[in-house]
Amino acid sequence: MDKLKSIYCQLLQGYSHIKTLGEFTNVYIKHLDNSILAASEDIYSAFYERAVKGGTSTTQDRLKALKETGDWTDKEEEEIKTLNVFLDGLRNSKNKLFKKSEIEEIQAHIVTTETKIKELLNKKNTLIGLCAEVFATKKMNEYFIFYSLYKNAALVDKYFSEEEFDDVDEQTLSLIIGVYNAIAEKLSPKNLKKIAISSYFLNYFYLCEDDPFTFYGKPVVQLSYPQVELFGYGRYFKVIFSELKNIDVGIMDNPDKIIELYESSKNAREIYNAGGGKEGSFSLVGASKDELRNLNLQSEGRPVDLMEESRKRGGNIDMATMMKLEGL
């Protein structure tokens, strides 16, 4: 079976079946949902308090000590904040563009900035090491795993009792965590977006009239998080496919490229309609023929080369001329 189809089947079931997990067999791992998260805050708080009472330093304590030794500085802390503000600005700017060359250029800056932030955070977290927050988060995640393991597809009988799970050795626990994380990775937004544009999903999704109960057969509050996310992506791509008239077949299996095309098309249309027949000017200098076709900014028959028309008119095309060229 196709990898994505297999993931889709697991998502619909609400669990993943692992035939062999170390010395254990036929383990059913329930996907994360509201019921699993219900007690997460209490679990985290209990282990956090236990760690602090046991003498484990908090993140705040560790940072204070690191700044006193000079291993971590206020300058580096401020740099992270500055880079995050800059990153937000880049993303906002990208969302307002429609030219492929400009989008690609700003995306390169986004990737570079994200890399810098990641490097600084990795350094910071490595220096902080094991603190009360890290310990509490680790224990909370182990609770998620304990709660997620079942003996059957009905997800009724827990695979371990609390006592049995506490007795699981570190090597086996590490193996279980690895499998659990691998399943979470399969259900990542990257794969869910690919499933959301697949024919085997859309053929059924279009019949449910945007009703999750009709699609999944159970109330929203009982859905797993991956099920909710997939349905959200389904609605989003349904809107995209209804509004985009020209999508290059070469990107039809690439959800991120489709989203990028949709956002850029929307931006161009907003600019295009800004004049609305009123006085003003409009410029698409630098847009390629493919971009104009994707944005539907061409007349029937031979495509209008707006860049060439723009050059003829000294670099800009006003709204009246644009409408005339488009046959409006």
C-alpha positions in Angstrom: 0.0 0.0 0.0 1.1 3.5 -0.8 2.8 5.2 2.3 0.4 8.1 2.4 -2.6 5.8 2.0 -1.4 3.7 4.9 -1.1 6.8 7.1 -4.5 7.9 6.0 -6.0 4.5 7.0 -4.4 4.8 10.4 -5.7 8.3 10.8 -9.2 7.2 10.1 -8.9 4.4 12.6 -7.5 6.7 15.3 -4.7 4.4 16.1 -1.6 2.7 14.7 -1.1 -1.0 15.0 2.5 -2.2 15.8 2.9 -6.0 15.4 6.2 -6.2 17.2 7.7 -3.7 19.7 10.7 -5.3 21.3 9.5 -8.1 23.5 5.9 -6.9 23.2 3.5 -7.9 20.4 0.3 -6.4 18.9 0.5 -3.0 20.4 -2.2 -0.5 19.5 -1.1 3.2 19.8 -4.0 5.6 20.1 -3.5 9.0 18.4 -3.4 12.1 20.5 -6.8 13.6 21.4 -8.6 15.7 24.0 -9.0 12.8 26.5 -5.2 12.2 26.6 -4.5 15.9 27.1 -7.1 16.4 29.8 -4.8 15.7 32.7 -1.6 16.9 31.1 -1.3 20.2 33.0 -1.8 18.4 36.4 0.8 15.8 35.4 3.3 18.5 34.4 2.7 20.5 37.6 3.1 17.5 39.8 6.5 16.5 38.3 7.7 20.1 38.2 7.0 20.6 41.9 8.7 17.2 42.7 11.8 18.3 40.7 12.0 21.7 42.4 11.5 20.2 45.9 14.3 17.7 45.0 16.7 20.5 44.3 16.6 20.6 40.5 17.2 24.1 39.1 14.6 25.9 37.1 15.3 27.4 33.7 15.4 30.8 35.3 18.0 29.7 37.8 20.1 28.0 35.2 20.0 31.1 32.9 21.0 33.4 35.8 24.0 31.2 36.6 25.0 31.0 32.9 24.9 34.8 32.6 27.1 35.2 35.7 29.7 32.9 34.1 29.4 34.5 30.7 28.4 31.3 29.0 25.1 32.9 27.9 24.6 36.6 27.5 21.8 39.1 27.4 23.0 40.0 23.9 22.3 36.5 22.7 18.9 36.5 24.4 18.1 39.8 22.7 19.3 38.5 19.3 16.8 35.7 19.5 14.0 38.2 20.1 15.2 40.4 17.3 15.5 37.5 14.9 12.0 36.4 15.7 10.6 39.9 15.1 12.5 40.0 11.8 11.2 36.5 10.9 7.6 37.7 11.5 8.3 40.6 9.2 9.6 38.4 6.5 6.6 36.1 6.6 4.2 39.0 6.5 6.0 40.5 3.5 6.0 37.1 1.7 2.2 36.9 2.2 1.8 40.2 0.3 3.9 39.1 -2.8 2.8 37.5 -6.0 5.9 37.4 -8.2 7.7 34.0 -8.0 11.2 35.5 -8.1 10.4 37.8 -5.1 8.7 35.0 -3.1 11.7 32.7 -3.7 14.1 35.5 -2.6 12.3 36.3 0.6 11.9 32.5 1.3 15.6 32.2 1.2 15.9 34.9 3.9 13.3 33.1 6.0 15.2 29.8 5.9 18.5 31.6 6.8 16.8 33.4 9.7 15.1 30.2 11.0 18.5 28.5 10.9 20.1 31.2 13.0 17.3 31.1 15.6 17.5 27.3 15.8 21.3 27.4 16.3 20.9 29.9 19.1 18.1 28.0 20.8 20.1 24.7 20.5 23.1 26.4 22.2 20.8 27.8 24.9 19.0 24.6 25.6 22.3 22.6 25.7 23.8 25.0 28.2 20.6 24.9 30.4 20.7 21.1 30.4 18.3 19.1 32.7 16.2 21.5 34.6 12.8 21.2 36.3 10.9 22.2 33.2 12.7 19.6 31.0 12.2 16.9 33.6 8.4 17.7 34.0 8.0 17.7 30.2 9.8 14.4 29.8 7.5 12.8 32.4 4.4 14.3 30.9 5.3 12.9 27.5 5.9 9.4 29.1 2.4 9.8 30.5 1.0 10.4 27.0 2.7 7.2 25.8 1.4 5.1 28.8 -2.1 6.4 28.1 -1.8 5.7 24.3 -0.8 2.0 24.5 -3.6 -0.6 24.2 -4.0 -4.3 23.7 -6.8 -4.2 21.1 -8.3 -2.1 18.3 -11.3 -1.2 20.5 -8.8 0.8 22.6 -10.4 -0.4 25.8 -7.7 -2.4 27.6 -4.5 -0.6 28.5 -1.4 -2.5 27.5 0.3 -1.8 30.8 -0.9 -1.0 34.3 0.8 2.0 35.9 2.9 -0.3 38.0 4.0 -2.3 35.0 4.8 0.8 33.0 6.9 2.1 35.9 8.9 -1.1 35.8 9.7 -0.9 32.1 13.5 -0.6 31.7 15.1 2.5 30.1 16.2 0.6 27.0 12.7 -0.7 26.3 11.1 2.7 27.2 13.5 4.3 24.7 12.4 1.9 22.0 8.7 2.6 22.7 9.3 6.4 22.6 11.1 6.0 19.3 8.1 4.2 17.8 5.7 6.7 19.3 7.7 9.6 17.8 7.9 7.9 14.4 4.1 7.6 14.3 3.7 11.3 15.3 6.1 12.2 12.5 4.0 10.2 10.0 1.0 12.3 11.1 2.9 15.6 10.7 1.3 18.6 8.9 3.6 17.9 5.9 2.0 14.5 5.3 -1.6 15.6 6.3 -1.4 18.4 3.6 -0.4 15.8 1.0 -3.3 13.6 2.0 -5.7 16.6 1.9 -5.0 17.1 -1.9 -5.2 13.3 -2.8 -8.1 11.9 -4.8 -8.8 9.2 -2.2 -9.4 11.8 0.4 -11.1 14.5 -1.7 -13.6 12.0 -3.4 -15.2 11.5 0.0 -14.5 14.9 1.5 -16.5 16.7 -1.2 -19.6 14.5 -0.3 -19.6 15.5 3.4 -20.6 19.2 2.9 -17.9 20.4 5.3 -19.5 18.4 8.2 -16.9 16.5 10.2 -19.6 14.3 11.8 -20.7 13.1 8.4 -17.1 12.4 7.4 -15.8 10.7 10.5 -19.1 9.5 12.1 -18.5 10.9 15.5 -18.6 14.3 17.4 -15.7 16.7 16.9 -14.7 16.5 20.6 -14.1 12.8 20.1 -11.8 13.3 17.1 -8.0 12.9 17.4 -5.9 15.9 16.7 -4.6 14.5 13.3 -8.3 14.0 12.3 -9.1 17.6 13.1 -6.1 18.9 11.3 -6.8 16.9 8.2 -10.3 18.1 8.0 -9.1 21.7 8.4 -6.7 21.2 5.5 -9.5 19.6 3.5 -11.6 22.8 3.9 -8.7 25.0 3.0 -7.8 23.2 -0.2 -11.4 23.0 -1.2 -11.5 26.8 -1.2 -8.2 27.0 -3.1 -9.3 24.6 -5.8 -12.6 26.5 -6.2 -10.8 29.8 -6.7 -7.7 28.9 -8.7 -8.6 28.2 -12.3 -5.1 27.5 -13.6 -2.8 25.3 -11.6 0.4 23.9 -13.3 0.2 20.1 -13.3 3.8 20.1 -12.1 2.7 21.3 -8.6 -0.5 19.4 -8.3 1.1 17.0 -5.8 2.9 19.7 -3.9 0.5 21.3 -1.3 3.0 24.0 -0.2 3.5 25.2 -3.8 -0.3 25.2 -4.3 -0.7 27.3 -1.2 2.0 29.6 -2.3 0.3 30.0 -5.7 -3.0 30.7 -4.0 -1.6 33.3 -1.7 0.3 35.1 -4.5 -2.8 35.0 -6.7 -4.9 36.5 -4.0 -2.3 39.2 -3.5 -2.2 40.0 -7.2 -5.9 40.1 -7.5 -6.2 42.5 -4.5 -3.7 44.8 -6.2 -5.4 44.4 -9.6 -8.8 45.3 -8.2 -7.5 48.1 -6.0 -8.4 50.7 -8.7 -11.7 49.2 -9.5 -12.2 51.6 -12.4 -11.2 54.5 -10.3 -8.3 56.8 -11.0 -5.0 55.3 -10.1 -2.3 53.1 -11.5 -1.4 49.4 -11.4 1.9 47.7 -12.2 2.8 44.0 -12.8 6.3 44.7 -14.1 8.4 41.6 -13.8 5.6 39.1 -13.8 6.2 36.2 -16.2 3.6 34.8 -18.7 3.2 31.7 -16.5 2.4 33.9 -13.5 -0.1 36.0 -15.4 -1.8 32.8 -16.7 -2.0 31.4 -13.1 -3.4 34.7 -11.9 -5.9 34.7 -14.9 -4.6 38.1 -15.8 -4.7 37.5 -19.6 -7.3 37.7 -22.3 -8.7 34.7 -24.1 -6.5 33.6 -27.1 -3.0 35.0 -27.2 -1.7 35.8 -23.7 -1.1 39.5 -23.0 2.5 40.2 -22.3 2.1 42.9 -19.7 5.9 43.3 -19.2 6.2 44.1 -22.9 3.2 46.5 -22.8 4.7 48.1 -19.7 8.0 48.7 -21.4 6.2 50.4 -24.3 4.5 52.7 -21.8 7.6 53.7 -19.8 7.4 51.1 -17.1 3.8 51.3 -15.8 0.3 50.4 -17.0 -2.5 52.4 -15.6 -5.8 50.7 -14.7 -7.7 52.0 -17.7 -5.0 50.5 -20.1 -4.9 47.3 -18.1 -8.7 46.8 -18.4 -8.5 47.6 -22.1 -5.8 45.0 -22.7 -7.8 42.4 -20.7 -10.9 43.1 -22.8 -12.8 44.4 -19.7 
